[in-house]
Each structure stands twice: as structure tokens, then as C-alpha cells.
């Protein structure tokens, strides 16, 4: 009999983290590897945030905090929701966790009963479906189309809601596609959701500030206030402030849900790191002027990747509207043959070929629930991105029919 639980035996490790580790392992073996797997800005955490952490340490803020996070940080998050999103969440409606992933984990553990259904539009962030499955929920995957920029249509949502539906997951800007739900898009989805009061919404807004072309960010509880009591609004400081390693995510939601999630957290990690909370407080209360320069750089990187991939006829890319990923259609290389005689039958095969032949590490779209695509993270400098895209072009040129 296996020592590992049945539920865990059905869960896969995070493919992005596994591929990132494989790329790093190859680097240590002396291979020339360009790692574009992980969604992590290459900018340093701003100095005023690091200074806030230093001051916190020296002033003795090194003890346990409240499970839900310090009151000061929850008040700052409350202000952020009010000022940026027109949402009123009191501090007792806010939970701070060790990253956005723990927020989602807490929410699912607190609410999912065996057989509950969770609607997840594909492509989706790699952890959504496995977190649901870990608690014996049923991920209901709804494929989206590039014709609609990979966004869930209201008519498709209406078709998959059943009496067992517990949650709908939304992610805008999206990881991996970079697509953004407009106010009109959310209004159409909200119209369907209002007909089904048993369905709750988890909206992952982690890339809120990374939006291009002067597009507007909106979140569903703000667009349709009647859904406020059914919505968990998830966010964090990881992406916008380049604080991935600090591990601070947060959410605002109904008091009873937040209380239940806090109970879960109290029996797992207790509070998030006190020093990281102090840093997050400085991030939320400090100047965000640096974001303008970062967004300019990300825009240039996006434009560069779009321009270079356009030179490869076998690959197709819809320019991302937000985040820092290029979700690239690779139908054009399927069934082609590599120089070693292997046939590329899937996006996983293509990603493996790129890594072996050119040392470019990417994530296959099938890991996000939709293939054949590859996800290219452009959260690195333009010199590296130019090199990576040229290597991809060389690899594709070497394929034969």
C-alpha cells in the first residue's frame, strides 16, 4: 500500500517550477541556457521597500503577528481596494497569506466539498485545477478561443453551470495569455452569474498594474456590486512590485469566508512573515512612480517579442494586453521532424526540442490546459529576449516536413 494519500497521488507538481529547475540544473552542468519559464520580474525590489523591511527588523518586528496579517497592513490593503478598485473591504474582510497561491489554497480548503465543481477557463494558471482537485473538487475546464483573445464567453459560462457549481475562477490580466476582461466582458459574465446565486467568483487580479496600450483594468465585484458578497478578490505584491520571494498575497471577501480561510491558515502557516508584511506595507503606502518606468520597459519587451516572433511563419502570437507572457500558437510545427529524426507531436515535444537543440527553456501550453502553444515569459532584458527569439527561429528553420 502506498504511503502517499490517494488525493496527493493525483496531483502534479507545478510544471513551471519543474521546468525552471530543469533549466537551472542544465546551467550548472555547463549548458548555455536561456530560462524563460518563470513569471518573475527581473527588476530589484524598490529600495524604499527593502528599507522598510530593514527598519522593521531593527525595531523588533520579528514576532508572530495576527494570523490574518498585521492590522496596519490590512488597513493599507483596505485603502488600496477603495482607491484603486472602488471596493469597500474592512480590515476584518481581508486576509494576508504567504503569496497568492496560499490565498487560493485557503479558499478552496475552506469551501470545497467532494464533488463540488469549479469552472476554470483554459488556458489557466497551472495551479488552479490541481488545488481544486486536492480537496476532491471537480475542475470544469472550459476552453476559450484565440478568436475572442482567450476570454470566457457568457454563453459558454451559462452552459457549464450546474447545481454543483461552487466557484468560477477569473484571471485578468491573464497568466498565460495576457488577455484582459473589459468592463463590457465582465458585465456579460455578471448577467449570467446573477441568474445563479449559488456560484461564487474568485478573481485573480495579481497582474493588475501590468497593462499595456492604456487599457482599463476592472474587477468583477466593482463592475457588478450585486456580486460583491459572492466574490473573493485576490491580489498581492509579487508581480507589480517585483516581490515574488517576499511571498505576500492577500484577498478581500465576505466576512464568513475570510474567517474560514483564516482558520485554515491558523492551522498551517499561522501568520505570513512579519518582515515581509512590513515590506508590503511600504509597497502599498509608498510611491508607485517606479511602475511607470517598469511598464515602459515591459511594453518595449512585449513589442520586441511580438516583432521577432512575427518572423517565424510557423508561430502565431496575439499581442498580450497585460502581464508579461507571450502565449504563442505552435500548430505550425506539429508533425514536423527534428534534425535527429524525432517527430514533434505536441507542444511538450516542441518545448523539449527547443531546450535540447537551442537551450531555450519555455513552458508548453498544455500545462495551462490548452495546446499546442508555448508560453514565453518576457520578464527579462531585451538582449536575452532577442537571443532567445533568434534561437527559436533557428530551431524552427532546422525542422523538416
C-alpha positions in Angstrom: 0.0 0.0 0.0 1.3 3.4 -0.9 2.4 5.7 1.9 1.2 8.7 -0.2 -2.5 9.7 0.1 -4.8 8.9 -2.9 -5.6 12.6 -3.3 -2.0 13.7 -3.4 -1.1 10.9 -5.9 -3.4 12.6 -8.4 -1.7 16.0 -8.0 1.1 17.1 -10.3 4.0 19.3 -9.2 3.9 22.8 -10.7 5.2 22.4 -14.2 6.6 25.9 -14.4 8.7 25.3 -11.3 9.8 21.9 -12.5 10.9 23.3 -15.9 12.6 26.2 -14.2 14.5 23.8 -12.0 15.5 21.6 -15.0 16.8 24.7 -16.8 18.9 25.6 -13.7 20.2 22.1 -13.4 21.4 22.2 -17.1 23.1 25.5 -16.4 25.0 24.0 -13.5 26.2 21.3 -15.9 27.7 24.0 -18.1 24.9 24.3 -20.7 24.1 27.7 -22.2 20.5 28.0 -21.2 18.0 30.9 -21.5 15.3 30.3 -18.9 12.0 31.9 -19.9 9.8 29.7 -17.8 9.1 31.6 -14.6 6.9 34.6 -14.3 9.2 36.8 -12.2 10.2 40.4 -13.0 14.0 40.8 -13.2 13.8 44.2 -11.5 15.1 44.6 -8.0 12.6 45.2 -5.3 12.5 49.0 -4.9 14.9 50.3 -2.3 12.3 52.0 -0.1 10.5 48.7 0.3 13.8 46.9 1.3 14.5 49.8 3.7 11.1 49.3 5.3 12.0 45.7 6.0 15.3 46.6 7.5 13.7 49.1 9.8 11.1 46.6 10.8 13.8 44.1 11.8 15.8 46.5 13.8 12.7 47.8 15.6 11.8 44.3 16.8 9.0 43.4 14.4 10.2 39.8 14.3 7.5 38.1 16.3 4.2 36.5 15.5 1.5 38.7 14.0 -2.2 38.2 13.9 -3.0 35.2 11.7 -4.8 37.4 9.1 -1.9 39.8 9.0 -1.0 43.0 10.8 -3.8 45.5 11.3 -1.6 48.2 9.7 -1.2 46.1 6.5 -4.8 45.1 6.3 -5.8 48.8 6.7 -3.4 49.6 3.8 -4.9 46.9 1.7 -8.4 48.2 2.5 -7.3 51.6 1.3 -5.8 50.1 -1.9 -9.1 48.3 -2.7 -11.1 51.6 -2.1 -8.8 53.9 -4.0 -7.8 51.6 -6.9 -10.9 49.3 -7.3 -13.8 51.2 -5.7 -14.3 48.2 -3.4 -15.0 48.6 0.3 -13.4 45.8 2.3 -13.0 46.5 6.1 -9.8 45.1 7.7 -11.8 42.1 9.1 -12.7 41.2 5.5 -9.0 40.9 4.5 -6.6 38.0 4.8 -2.9 38.2 4.1 -1.2 35.0 3.2 2.2 33.6 2.0 1.6 34.5 -1.6 -1.5 34.5 -3.8 -1.2 30.7 -4.1 -1.8 30.2 -0.4 -4.8 32.6 -0.6 -6.4 30.4 -3.2 -5.4 27.2 -1.4 -7.0 28.5 1.8 -10.2 29.4 -0.1 -10.6 26.0 -1.7 -9.8 24.1 1.5 -12.4 26.2 3.4 -15.2 25.8 0.9 -14.8 22.7 -1.3 -16.7 19.5 -0.6 -16.1 16.3 -2.6 -17.8 16.7 -6.0 -18.2 20.5 -5.9 -17.5 21.9 -9.3 -15.2 24.8 -10.1 -15.3 26.4 -13.5 -11.9 27.3 -14.8 -11.4 28.9 -18.3 -8.5 27.5 -20.2 -5.7 28.4 -20.6 -5.3 28.9 -16.9 -2.6 29.4 -14.3 -1.1 25.9 -13.7 -2.0 25.6 -10.0 -5.8 26.3 -10.2 -7.0 22.9 -11.3 -4.7 20.9 -9.0 -5.6 23.0 -5.9 -9.3 22.3 -6.6 -8.6 18.6 -7.1 -6.5 18.4 -4.0 -9.7 18.9 -2.0 -11.7 16.5 -4.1 -13.4 19.2 -6.1 -14.0 18.8 -9.8 -12.3 21.3 -12.1 -14.6 22.0 -15.0 -12.3 23.2 -17.7 -13.9 25.5 -20.4 -11.6 26.0 -23.4 -11.5 29.5 -24.8 -10.6 30.6 -28.3 -8.0 33.0 -29.8 -10.8 34.5 -31.8 -12.0 36.0 -28.5 -8.5 36.6 -27.2 -8.8 33.5 -24.9 -11.6 35.0 -22.8 -14.6 33.1 -21.4 -17.8 33.9 -23.2 -21.0 34.4 -21.3 -22.9 31.8 -23.3 -20.2 29.2 -22.6 -20.3 30.0 -18.9 -24.1 29.6 -18.9 -23.8 26.1 -20.5 -21.5 24.7 -17.8 -23.1 26.0 -14.6 -24.8 23.1 -12.7 -26.4 22.8 -9.2 -22.9 21.5 -8.1 -21.0 24.6 -9.3 -19.3 26.2 -6.3 -16.8 28.6 -7.9 -15.9 30.4 -11.1 -12.2 31.4 -11.5 -11.4 34.6 -13.4 -7.9 35.9 -14.1 -7.3 39.3 -15.7 -4.7 40.2 -16.9 -4.2 36.5 -17.7 -1.4 34.2 -17.0 -0.6 32.8 -19.6 -2.2 34.8 -22.4 -2.0 38.4 -21.2 -5.6 38.9 -22.2 -7.8 41.4 -20.2 -11.5 41.2 -19.5 -13.0 44.6 -20.3 -15.8 46.2 -18.3 -18.3 45.0 -21.0 -16.9 41.5 -20.9 -17.4 41.3 -17.1 -20.9 42.8 -17.4 -21.9 40.0 -19.7 -20.5 37.3 -17.4 -22.1 39.0 -14.4 -25.5 38.9 -16.1 -25.2 35.1 -16.2 -23.9 34.8 -12.7 -26.8 36.8 -11.3 -29.1 34.1 -12.5 -27.1 31.5 -10.4 -26.8 32.8 -6.9 -25.1 29.6 -5.6 -22.0 30.3 -7.7 -19.1 32.3 -6.1 -16.4 34.1 -8.0 -12.6 34.0 -7.3 -11.0 36.8 -9.3 -7.2 36.7 -9.5 -6.0 40.3 -10.1 -2.3 39.7 -9.5 -1.2 41.5 -12.7 -3.5 44.5 -12.2 -0.8 47.1 -12.8 0.8 45.4 -15.8 -1.5 46.6 -18.6 -0.5 47.9 -22.0 -1.9 50.3 -24.6 -3.7 52.4 -22.0 -6.3 49.7 -21.5 -8.5 49.8 -18.4 -8.3 47.3 -15.5 -11.6 46.3 -14.0 -12.6 43.7 -11.4 -16.0 42.0 -11.3 -17.2 43.0 -7.8 -16.7 46.6 -8.8 -18.3 46.2 -12.2 -21.4 44.4 -10.7 -21.9 45.3 -7.0 -24.6 42.7 -6.7 -21.8 40.1 -6.9 -19.8 41.7 -4.1 -21.0 39.2 -1.4 -20.1 36.3 -3.7 -16.7 37.4 -4.8 -13.2 36.8 -3.4 -10.8 39.4 -4.8 -7.3 38.1 -4.8 -4.2 40.2 -5.3 -0.7 40.7 -4.0 2.6 42.5 -4.2 4.6 39.8 -6.1 4.4 40.9 -9.7 3.8 44.7 -9.6 6.5 45.4 -7.0 8.9 42.6 -8.0 8.5 40.9 -4.7 8.0 37.3 -5.7 10.3 36.0 -3.0 8.7 38.0 -0.2 5.6 35.8 -0.5 2.8 38.2 0.3 -0.6 37.8 -1.3 -4.0 39.0 0.0 -7.7 38.9 -0.6 -10.8 40.8 0.3 -14.1 39.0 0.6 -17.2 38.2 2.6 -16.5 38.1 6.4 -17.6 34.5 6.9 -15.4 33.3 4.0 -12.4 35.3 5.3 -12.9 33.9 8.8 -13.0 30.4 7.4 -9.8 30.9 5.4 -8.1 32.4 8.5 -9.0 29.2 10.4 -7.3 27.2 7.7 -4.2 29.4 7.8 -4.1 29.3 11.6 -3.5 25.5 11.4 -1.0 25.7 8.6 1.5 28.6 8.4 -0.1 30.8 11.1 0.8 34.4 10.0 2.8 35.5 6.9 6.4 36.6 7.6 6.3 39.7 9.8 9.2 41.3 7.9 7.6 40.6 4.5 4.4 42.2 5.8 6.3 45.3 6.8 7.8 45.5 3.3 4.4 45.0 1.8 3.1 47.9 3.9 5.8 50.1 2.5 4.9 49.0 -1.0 1.3 49.8 -0.7 1.8 53.1 1.1 4.8 54.3 -0.8 5.3 55.9 -4.2 4.5 53.9 -7.3 6.3 56.2 -9.6 8.8 53.4 -10.5 6.0 51.4 -12.1 5.8 53.9 -15.0 9.4 53.1 -15.9 8.9 49.4 -15.4 5.7 49.4 -17.6 7.6 51.3 -20.3 10.3 48.6 -20.3 7.8 45.8 -20.3 6.0 47.4 -23.2 9.2 47.5 -25.2 10.0 43.9 -24.3 6.5 42.9 -25.4 6.8 44.8 -28.7 10.3 43.2 -29.3 9.0 39.7 -28.8 5.9 40.3 -31.0 8.2 41.7 -33.7 10.7 38.9 -33.6 8.2 36.0 -33.5 6.4 37.6 -36.5 9.5 36.5 -38.5 8.7 32.8 -37.8 5.7 31.9 -40.0 5.1 28.6 -38.1 4.4 30.5 -34.9 1.4 32.8 -34.3 1.0 35.3 -31.4 -1.8 37.6 -30.3 0.0 40.5 -28.7 -0.6 40.3 -25.0 -2.6 43.2 -23.4 -1.1 42.7 -19.9 1.1 40.6 -17.7 4.5 39.6 -19.2 3.8 36.4 -21.2 3.6 35.6 -24.9 1.3 32.7 -25.4 2.4 31.5 -28.8 0.5 29.2 -31.1 2.8 26.5 -32.4 0.4 24.5 -34.5 2.7 25.2 -37.4 5.5 22.9 -36.1 3.3 20.0 -35.2 4.2 16.8 -37.2 7.5 18.3 -38.3 10.7 16.3 -37.8 13.8 17.4 -35.9 17.3 17.0 -37.2 17.7 13.8 -35.1 14.6 12.3 -36.7 12.1 12.8 -33.9 8.6 13.9 -34.8 7.1 16.8 -32.9 3.7 15.6 -32.0 2.8 18.1 -29.2 3.8 21.4 -27.6 5.6 19.4 -25.0 7.7 17.8 -27.7 8.4 21.3 -29.2 9.4 22.7 -25.8 11.8 19.7 -25.2 13.3 20.2 -28.7 13.9 23.9 -28.1 15.6 23.2 -24.8 17.8 20.4 -26.2 18.7 22.0 -29.6 19.0 25.7 -28.6 19.0 25.8 -24.8 15.8 27.8 -24.6 13.5 26.8 -21.7 9.8 27.5 -22.2 6.5 26.1 -20.8 4.2 24.1 -23.1 0.7 25.4 -23.3 -0.7 22.0 -22.4 0.5 22.8 -18.9 -2.0 25.6 -18.9 -4.8 23.5 -20.2 -4.6 24.4 -23.9 -2.2 23.2 -26.6 -0.4 23.3 -28.8 1.1 26.6 -27.5 4.2 27.7 -25.7 4.4 30.4 -23.1 7.3 32.7 -23.3 8.0 34.9 -20.3 9.4 38.3 -21.3 10.2 39.4 -17.7 13.9 39.7 -18.6 16.1 42.1 -20.5 15.8 42.8 -24.2 19.2 41.4 -25.1 18.3 38.0 -23.6 14.9 38.1 -25.3 16.4 38.9 -28.7 18.9 36.0 -28.3 16.1 33.6 -27.2 13.8 34.5 -30.2 16.7 34.1 -32.6 17.5 30.7 -31.2 13.8 29.7 -31.5 13.9 30.9 -35.2 17.0 28.8 -35.8 15.4 25.7 -34.2 12.3 26.1 -36.4 14.4 26.5 -39.5 16.0 23.2 -38.8 12.7 21.3 -38.8 11.6 19.4 -41.9 8.2 18.2 -43.2 
